[in-house]
Amino acid sequence: MSEAPEESAWRVPGRVEVLGKHTDYAGGSVLVGAVDRAITARAHRARGPQSSLTATTDGGAPITLRAGVDPGLEPAHWGHYLQTVLDRLTLNFGAGAAAHLSISSDLPPASGMSSSSALVCATALALADLNGWSRDPRWNEAMPDRLSLAGYLAAVEGGRSWRDLPGTSGVGTRGGSEDHTGMLCGARNRLLLAGFDPMRIEQTISFPAQWAFVIGVSGVLAHKTGAALEDYNRGPSTVQSVLVRWNKATGRNDVSLAGAVRHLVGDATGEQAAADPVLQDLLGLCESGYERERIEQFLIESLVLVPAGARLIAAADPGVGEVLQRSQELADQGLRNQVPQTRLMVSLAREMGAVGASSFGAGWGGSVYALVPTDDAEDFASQWLQAYRDREQEAEHSSTIVTRPGTGACRLL
């Protein structure tokens, strides 16, 4: 193994989830891409104990971390993500050198563009290069390509084992690998149609030159702590409960809800597959109310809306607006993860003539994207923001971003 460098740096973008609301952790399909805003982590060797880390952000007070030692930070502090990375890499690859990490970002925090996952990825990749772990045979056997690297980094964040690399506690969320796949595997002017049981990129979709994304940041921070963490984890817990019930009733050992669905309908997609009577074998195991509505949302989003949206976007077909509207309605009714501000941003975008609009990300705040003609994007962004601020009293932290699908994570040094 070659000698480790004195410094390293990675730039990891945020992502826009076009379709696939809360489907990835159930093994389903998503349509996702990187954005042109990112978090950059620069690491260099420092004096101090092994597996220790000092870190600073733009204008923030420095923090000091050590593997296996509770940092005593407040629940929502960004340092918890770094502590999770430090603990996991030390467990999987051994003690590392003392390091200083400098974090910079033009990605709005807690905005639904997955700044937290970008922070995890950038930190892990910078430290892996600094310590030579990314050239270790164990690293390359477990993560031989970008897609498997995305799977590992998602497992770091979620606390899951990855192949023969054991897990730690993670950051507390029980999410999937969509964010990390978009960030690591994204490509300029491309969207990824991806699935997660098994992890795969089924297709890359050319994003039409005549369209742009205008992302509206609602100003409602999509934190994943306290009650918000419970709300977020309700979705994964519900999916897991139904899956356990399914495996017990059928004697099967499916690892995801998508696996159970595939057993019933094969690889079929579309309205006919989602309405196939054989799915009652699964739906009949659900309790009425939230649980059944949550599973129905997964079926329609993953089997119908994601493939339809991919096809329509590839053809620059404005009919995709109807797909996005249905996805938004299902998020409200099935996931129950919308807030008045995201509902308002979606309705305003449609009223103003967007091709389509949808909230994205975990929910309970965050952002909305609008698909608009490229030539009109800047004007649309300013008018949309003004209309939102005119209607929403607590919108002082709202903003808009005009963007297109961008390149995935890249090494800077």
Residue pairs with C-beta under 8 A, 6 or more apart in sequence:
1 132
1 135
1 136
1 137
2 132
2 135
3 132
4 97
4 129
4 130
4 131
4 132
5 129
5 130
5 413
6 44
6 45
7 42
7 43
7 44
7 45
7 130
7 413
8 42
8 43
8 44
8 126
8 127
8 129
8 130
8 411
8 413
9 40
9 41
9 42
9 43
9 126
9 411
9 412
9 413
10 40
10 41
10 121
10 122
10 125
10 126
10 129
10 409
10 410
10 411
10 412
11 38
11 39
11 40
11 122
11 409
11 410
11 412
12 38
12 39
12 40
12 41
12 118
12 119
12 121
12 122
12 125
12 183
12 184
12 409
13 34
13 35
13 36
13 37
13 38
13 107
13 118
13 183
13 186
13 406
13 407
13 408
13 409
14 34
14 35
14 37
14 38
14 39
14 107
14 113
14 114
14 115
14 118
14 183
15 32
15 33
15 34
15 35
15 113
15 114
15 117
15 178
15 179
15 182
15 183
15 186
16 32
16 33
16 34
16 35
16 113
16 182
16 213
16 215
16 360
16 369
16 403
16 405
17 30
17 31
17 32
17 178
17 182
17 360
17 361
18 31
18 32
18 33
18 191
18 309
18 313
18 358
18 360
18 369
19 30
19 31
19 301
19 305
19 306
19 309
19 310
19 323
19 324
19 327
19 358
20 28
20 29
20 30
20 31
20 32
20 178
20 301
20 302
20 306
21 297
21 301
21 327
21 330
21 331
21 335
21 337
21 360
21 363
22 235
22 297
22 298
22 301
22 335
22 337
22 363
23 29
23 30
23 178
23 298
23 301
23 302
23 306
24 30
24 175
24 176
24 177
24 178
24 194
24 196
25 174
25 175
25 176
25 196
25 235
25 236
25 239
26 176
26 239
26 256
26 257
26 258
26 298
26 302
27 195
27 196
27 197
27 255
27 256
27 257
27 258
27 259
28 195
28 196
28 197
28 256
28 257
28 258
28 298
28 301
28 302
28 306
29 193
29 194
29 195
29 202
29 302
29 303
29 306
29 307
30 178
30 181
30 192
30 193
30 194
30 195
30 196
30 306
31 191
31 192
31 193
31 194
31 205
31 306
31 309
31 310
31 313
32 178
32 179
32 181
32 182
32 186
32 191
32 192
32 194
33 182
33 186
33 190
33 191
33 192
33 207
33 405
33 406
34 182
34 183
34 186
34 187
34 405
34 406
34 407
34 408
35 107
35 113
35 213
35 215
35 401
35 403
35 405
35 406
36 403
36 404
36 406
37 105
37 106
37 107
37 108
37 113
37 401
37 403
38 105
38 106
38 107
38 118
39 103
39 104
39 105
39 107
39 115
39 118
39 119
39 122
40 103
40 104
40 105
40 122
40 412
41 101
41 102
41 103
41 119
41 122
41 123
41 125
41 126
42 101
42 102
42 104
42 126
42 412
42 413
43 99
43 100
43 101
43 102
43 126
43 127
43 129
43 130
44 99
44 100
44 130
45 97
45 98
45 99
45 100
45 130
46 54
46 98
46 99
46 100
47 98
48 54
48 98
49 66
49 98
50 95
50 96
50 97
50 98
51 66
51 67
51 68
51 86
51 90
51 95
51 96
51 98
52 64
52 65
52 66
52 67
52 98
52 99
53 64
53 65
53 66
53 82
53 86
53 98
53 99
53 100
53 101
53 127
54 62
54 63
54 64
54 65
54 99
54 100
54 101
55 62
55 63
55 65
55 79
55 82
55 100
55 101
55 102
55 103
56 62
56 63
56 100
56 101
56 102
56 103
57 78
57 103
57 104
57 105
58 103
58 104
58 105
63 71
63 73
63 77
63 79
63 82
64 71
65 71
65 79
65 82
65 83
65 86
66 86
67 86
67 87
67 90
67 95
68 87
68 90
71 79
71 80
71 83
73 79
73 80
73 83
75 225
75 226
76 223
76 225
78 103
78 109
78 116
78 119
80 171
81 116
81 119
81 120
81 123
81 157
81 171
82 101
82 119
82 123
84 120
84 156
84 157
84 159
84 168
84 169
84 170
84 171
85 120
85 123
85 124
85 127
85 156
86 127
87 168
87 169
88 124
88 156
88 167
88 168
89 96
89 124
89 127
89 128
89 131
89 133
89 156
90 96
91 166
91 168
92 138
92 165
92 166
93 128
93 131
93 133
93 136
93 138
93 139
96 127
96 130
96 131
96 133
97 130
97 131
99 127
99 130
101 123
101 126
101 127
103 119
103 122
103 123
105 115
105 118
107 113
107 115
107 118
108 115
108 217
108 367
108 399
108 401
109 115
109 221
110 116
110 221
110 222
110 223
110 365
110 366
111 217
111 221
111 222
111 361
111 366
111 367
112 217
112 222
112 359
112 360
112 361
112 362
112 365
112 366
112 367
113 215
113 361
113 366
113 367
114 179
114 182
114 183
114 361
116 157
116 171
116 224
117 153
117 154
117 157
117 179
117 180
117 183
118 179
118 183
120 153
120 156
120 157
120 171
121 153
121 180
121 183
121 184
121 409
122 409
124 153
124 156
125 134
125 409
125 411
127 133
128 134
128 139
129 411
133 139
138 165
142 148
142 152
142 162
142 163
142 164
142 165
143 149
143 151
143 152
146 184
146 185
146 408
147 181
147 184
147 185
147 199
147 200
147 201
148 199
149 184
150 177
150 180
150 181
150 183
150 184
150 185
150 199
151 162
151 177
151 180
151 199
152 162
152 165
153 180
153 184
154 160
154 175
154 176
154 177
154 179
154 180
154 181
155 161
155 162
155 165
155 167
156 162
156 170
157 170
157 171
157 173
157 175
157 180
158 167
158 170
158 171
158 173
158 174
158 175
158 176
159 167
159 168
159 169
159 170
159 171
160 167
160 170
161 167
171 224
172 224
172 225
172 229
172 233
173 224
173 229
173 232
173 233
173 362
174 232
174 233
174 236
174 237
175 232
175 236
175 362
176 196
177 196
177 199
178 194
178 196
181 192
181 194
181 199
181 201
182 192
182 408
183 408
183 409
184 408
184 409
185 192
185 194
185 201
185 408
186 192
186 405
186 406
186 407
186 408
187 204
187 405
187 407
187 408
188 404
188 405
188 406
188 407
189 206
189 207
189 209
189 404
189 405
190 204
190 205
190 206
190 207
190 405
191 204
191 205
191 207
191 310
191 313
191 405
192 201
192 203
192 204
192 205
193 201
193 202
193 203
193 204
193 205
193 306
193 307
193 310
194 200
194 201
194 202
195 202
195 258
196 256
196 258
197 255
197 256
197 258
197 259
197 262
203 310
205 310
205 313
205 314
206 314
207 313
207 404
207 405
208 313
208 316
209 374
210 316
210 373
210 374
211 316
211 355
211 371
211 372
211 373
211 374
212 371
212 372
212 373
212 374
212 377
212 402
212 403
212 404
213 369
213 370
213 371
213 402
213 403
213 404
213 405
214 349
214 354
214 369
214 370
214 372
214 377
214 380
214 381
214 384
214 400
214 401
214 402
214 403
215 367
215 368
215 369
215 370
215 400
215 401
215 402
215 403
216 345
216 349
216 367
216 368
216 369
216 370
216 384
216 385
216 388
216 398
216 399
216 400
217 366
217 367
217 397
217 398
217 399
217 400
217 401
218 339
218 341
218 342
218 345
218 365
218 366
218 367
218 368
218 388
218 395
218 398
219 341
219 392
219 394
219 395
219 396
219 397
219 398
219 399
220 339
220 341
220 342
220 364
220 365
220 366
221 365
221 397
222 228
222 361
222 362
222 363
222 364
222 365
222 366
223 365
224 232
224 362
228 364
231 337
231 363
231 364
232 337
232 362
232 363
232 364
234 290
235 294
235 335
235 337
238 290
238 291
238 294
238 295
239 257
239 294
239 295
239 298
241 291
242 257
242 282
242 285
242 286
242 291
242 295
243 254
243 256
243 257
243 260
245 285
246 252
246 254
246 257
246 260
246 282
246 285
247 253
247 254
247 260
249 285
250 281
252 260
252 263
254 260
254 263
257 295
257 298
258 302
260 282
261 279
261 282
261 299
261 302
261 303
264 276
264 278
264 279
264 281
264 282
265 273
265 276
265 278
265 279
265 303
268 276
268 303
269 303
269 304
269 307
270 303
270 304
270 307
270 308
271 304
273 303
273 304
274 299
274 300
274 303
274 304
279 299
282 295
283 292
283 295
283 296
286 292
286 295
290 336
293 333
293 334
294 334
294 335
296 334
297 330
297 331
297 333
297 334
297 335
298 334
300 326
300 330
301 327
301 330
305 323
305 326
305 327
305 330
308 320
308 323
309 320
309 323
309 324
309 327
311 317
312 319
312 320
312 323
313 320
318 355
318 356
320 355
320 356
320 371
321 350
321 354
321 355
321 356
321 357
321 371
322 356
323 356
324 356
324 357
324 358
324 371
325 350
325 356
325 358
327 358
328 338
328 346
328 357
328 358
328 359
331 337
331 338
331 358
331 359
331 363
332 338
332 343
335 363
337 362
337 363
337 364
338 359
338 363
338 364
339 363
339 364
339 365
341 365
341 392
341 395
342 359
342 363
342 365
342 366
342 367
342 368
344 388
344 391
344 392
345 357
345 359
345 368
345 384
345 388
346 357
346 358
346 359
346 368
348 384
348 387
348 388
348 391
349 357
349 368
349 370
349 384
350 356
350 357
352 380
352 383
352 384
352 387
353 372
354 370
354 371
354 372
354 380
355 370
355 371
355 372
355 373
356 370
356 371
357 368
357 369
357 370
357 371
358 368
358 369
359 366
359 367
359 368
360 366
360 367
360 368
360 369
361 367
370 380
370 384
372 380
377 402
378 402
381 400
381 401
381 402
382 400
384 400
385 398
385 399
385 400
388 395
388 398
389 395
389 398
392 398
